[in-house]
Amino acid sequence: MTRPVDVNRAGKFVRADLVQRVAERIGDRRAADQLVATTLDLCREALAEEGQLALRGFGRFQVVQRAARAARNPKTGEPAAVQPHAAIVFRPSQALKNAMTLALSEGR
């Protein structure tokens, strides 16, 4: 049986929650913090150097280039230009999609 996801006061699962969950499994909070920090650094480096990061059974993160476009300021309605920029997209694996469908059908 899987525990429900712990969430902080804002209703989001954040880095501190991840560190705590890893610490519960390995028994050392300091090591868990270092492990999470190192893992996230390696993920950032992979995205910066390779442009994508694939985690089997979880999904794929990929850097894509967004073209310049015209937009509107939602407060004033005035036109605004959005410059071209890089964005990161995530495509979940089929295994993750199936797990989320199952969790949602069980009311989690």
CYANA upper distance limits for C-alpha pairs under 8 A (distance plus 0.5 A):
  4 PRO  CA    108 ARG  CA      7.39
  5 VAL  CA     13 PHE  CA      7.92
  6 ASP  CA     13 PHE  CA      7.05
  6 ASP  CA     17 ASP  CA      7.40
  7 VAL  CA     11 GLY  CA      5.81
  7 VAL  CA     12 LYS  CA      5.74
  7 VAL  CA     13 PHE  CA      5.33
  7 VAL  CA     14 VAL  CA      8.04
  7 VAL  CA     17 ASP  CA      7.63
  8 ASN  CA     12 LYS  CA      6.35
  8 ASN  CA     13 PHE  CA      6.94
  8 ASN  CA     14 VAL  CA      7.88
  8 ASN  CA     17 ASP  CA      8.02
 13 PHE  CA     17 ASP  CA      6.53
 13 PHE  CA     18 LEU  CA      7.93
 14 VAL  CA     18 LEU  CA      6.99
 15 ARG  CA     19 VAL  CA      6.71
 16 ALA  CA     20 GLN  CA      6.68
 17 ASP  CA     21 ARG  CA      6.71
 18 LEU  CA     22 VAL  CA      6.69
 18 LEU  CA     36 VAL  CA      8.21
 19 VAL  CA     23 ALA  CA      6.52
 19 VAL  CA     29 ARG  CA      7.72
 19 VAL  CA     32 ALA  CA      6.15
 19 VAL  CA     33 ASP  CA      5.95
 19 VAL  CA     36 VAL  CA      6.94
 20 GLN  CA     24 GLU  CA      6.70
 20 GLN  CA     29 ARG  CA      7.44
 20 GLN  CA     32 ALA  CA      8.06
 21 ARG  CA     25 ARG  CA      7.10
 22 VAL  CA     26 ILE  CA      6.75
 22 VAL  CA     29 ARG  CA      8.37
 22 VAL  CA     32 ALA  CA      6.13
 23 ALA  CA     27 GLY  CA      5.68
 23 ALA  CA     28 ASP  CA      5.69
 23 ALA  CA     29 ARG  CA      5.20
 23 ALA  CA     30 ARG  CA      8.43
 23 ALA  CA     31 ALA  CA      8.02
 23 ALA  CA     32 ALA  CA      5.54
 23 ALA  CA     33 ASP  CA      8.32
 24 GLU  CA     28 ASP  CA      8.02
 24 GLU  CA     29 ARG  CA      8.35
 26 ILE  CA     32 ALA  CA      7.79
 28 ASP  CA     32 ALA  CA      6.61
 29 ARG  CA     33 ASP  CA      6.63
 30 ARG  CA     34 GLN  CA      6.82
 31 ALA  CA     35 LEU  CA      6.49
 32 ALA  CA     36 VAL  CA      6.62
 33 ASP  CA     37 ALA  CA      6.59
 34 GLN  CA     38 THR  CA      6.50
 35 LEU  CA     39 THR  CA      6.59
 36 VAL  CA     40 LEU  CA      6.64
 37 ALA  CA     41 ASP  CA      6.65
 38 THR  CA     42 LEU  CA      6.68
 39 THR  CA     43 CYS  CA      6.74
 40 LEU  CA     44 ARG  CA      6.70
 41 ASP  CA     45 GLU  CA      6.66
 42 LEU  CA     46 ALA  CA      6.60
 43 CYS  CA     47 LEU  CA      6.79
 43 CYS  CA     53 LEU  CA      7.47
 44 ARG  CA     48 ALA  CA      6.67
 45 GLU  CA     49 GLU  CA      6.46
 46 ALA  CA     50 GLU  CA      5.92
 46 ALA  CA     51 GLY  CA      7.38
 46 ALA  CA     52 GLN  CA      7.17
 46 ALA  CA     53 LEU  CA      6.71
 47 LEU  CA     51 GLY  CA      5.03
 47 LEU  CA     52 GLN  CA      5.48
 47 LEU  CA     53 LEU  CA      6.53
 47 LEU  CA     61 PHE  CA      8.19
 47 LEU  CA     62 GLN  CA      7.57
 47 LEU  CA     63 VAL  CA      7.34
 51 GLY  CA     62 GLN  CA      6.31
 51 GLY  CA     63 VAL  CA      5.60
 52 GLN  CA     60 ARG  CA      7.55
 52 GLN  CA     61 PHE  CA      5.96
 52 GLN  CA     62 GLN  CA      4.67
 52 GLN  CA     63 VAL  CA      6.59
 53 LEU  CA     60 ARG  CA      6.15
 53 LEU  CA     61 PHE  CA      5.62
 53 LEU  CA     62 GLN  CA      6.94
 54 ALA  CA     59 GLY  CA      6.51
 54 ALA  CA     60 ARG  CA      4.77
 54 ALA  CA     61 PHE  CA      6.86
 55 LEU  CA     59 GLY  CA      5.90
 55 LEU  CA     60 ARG  CA      6.61
 56 ARG  CA     93 SER  CA      7.88
 57 GLY  CA     93 SER  CA      6.30
 57 GLY  CA     94 GLN  CA      7.96
 57 GLY  CA     95 ALA  CA      6.05
 57 GLY  CA     96 LEU  CA      6.97
 58 PHE  CA     92 PRO  CA      6.51
 58 PHE  CA     93 SER  CA      5.78
 58 PHE  CA     95 ALA  CA      7.42
 58 PHE  CA     96 LEU  CA      6.04
 59 GLY  CA     90 PHE  CA      7.47
 59 GLY  CA     91 ARG  CA      6.04
 59 GLY  CA     92 PRO  CA      4.54
 59 GLY  CA     93 SER  CA      4.85
 59 GLY  CA     96 LEU  CA      7.88
 60 ARG  CA     90 PHE  CA      6.14
 60 ARG  CA     91 ARG  CA      5.75
 60 ARG  CA     92 PRO  CA      6.86
 60 ARG  CA     93 SER  CA      7.83
 61 PHE  CA     88 ILE  CA      7.03
 61 PHE  CA     89 VAL  CA      6.16
 61 PHE  CA     90 PHE  CA      5.00
 61 PHE  CA     91 ARG  CA      7.05
 62 GLN  CA     88 ILE  CA      6.00
 62 GLN  CA     89 VAL  CA      5.89
 62 GLN  CA     90 PHE  CA      7.00
 63 VAL  CA     86 ALA  CA      6.99
 63 VAL  CA     87 ALA  CA      6.17
 63 VAL  CA     88 ILE  CA      5.03
 63 VAL  CA     89 VAL  CA      6.96
 64 VAL  CA     86 ALA  CA      6.16
 64 VAL  CA     87 ALA  CA      5.90
 64 VAL  CA     88 ILE  CA      6.64
 64 VAL  CA     89 VAL  CA      7.63
 65 GLN  CA     84 PRO  CA      7.70
 65 GLN  CA     85 HIS  CA      6.33
 65 GLN  CA     86 ALA  CA      5.01
 65 GLN  CA     87 ALA  CA      6.76
 66 ARG  CA     84 PRO  CA      5.96
 66 ARG  CA     85 HIS  CA      5.80
 66 ARG  CA     86 ALA  CA      6.40
 66 ARG  CA     87 ALA  CA      7.30
 67 ALA  CA     83 GLN  CA      7.79
 67 ALA  CA     84 PRO  CA      5.10
 67 ALA  CA     85 HIS  CA      7.40
 68 ALA  CA     81 ALA  CA      7.86
 68 ALA  CA     82 VAL  CA      6.03
 68 ALA  CA     83 GLN  CA      5.20
 68 ALA  CA     84 PRO  CA      4.75
 68 ALA  CA     85 HIS  CA      8.19
 69 ARG  CA     81 ALA  CA      6.60
 69 ARG  CA     82 VAL  CA      5.83
 69 ARG  CA     83 GLN  CA      7.41
 69 ARG  CA     84 PRO  CA      8.15
 70 ALA  CA     79 PRO  CA      7.38
 70 ALA  CA     80 ALA  CA      6.49
 70 ALA  CA     81 ALA  CA      5.29
 70 ALA  CA     82 VAL  CA      6.57
 71 ALA  CA     79 PRO  CA      6.26
 71 ALA  CA     80 ALA  CA      5.63
 71 ALA  CA     81 ALA  CA      6.46
 71 ALA  CA     82 VAL  CA      7.16
 72 ARG  CA     77 GLY  CA      6.01
 72 ARG  CA     78 GLU  CA      5.95
 72 ARG  CA     79 PRO  CA      4.90
 72 ARG  CA     80 ALA  CA      5.78
 73 ASN  CA     77 GLY  CA      5.50
 73 ASN  CA     78 GLU  CA      5.90
 73 ASN  CA     79 PRO  CA      6.78
 73 ASN  CA     80 ALA  CA      6.81
 74 PRO  CA     78 GLU  CA      8.37
 92 PRO  CA     96 LEU  CA      6.56
 92 PRO  CA     97 LYS  CA      6.98
 93 SER  CA     97 LYS  CA      6.83
 94 GLN  CA     98 ASN  CA      6.60
 95 ALA  CA     99 ALA  CA      6.70
 96 LEU  CA    100 MET  CA      6.66
 97 LYS  CA    101 THR  CA      6.64
 98 ASN  CA    102 LEU  CA      6.67
 99 ALA  CA    103 ALA  CA      6.62
100 MET  CA    104 LEU  CA      6.50
101 THR  CA    105 SER  CA      6.61
102 LEU  CA    106 GLU  CA      6.80
103 ALA  CA    107 GLY  CA      6.99
103 ALA  CA    108 ARG  CA      6.03
104 LEU  CA    108 ARG  CA      6.03
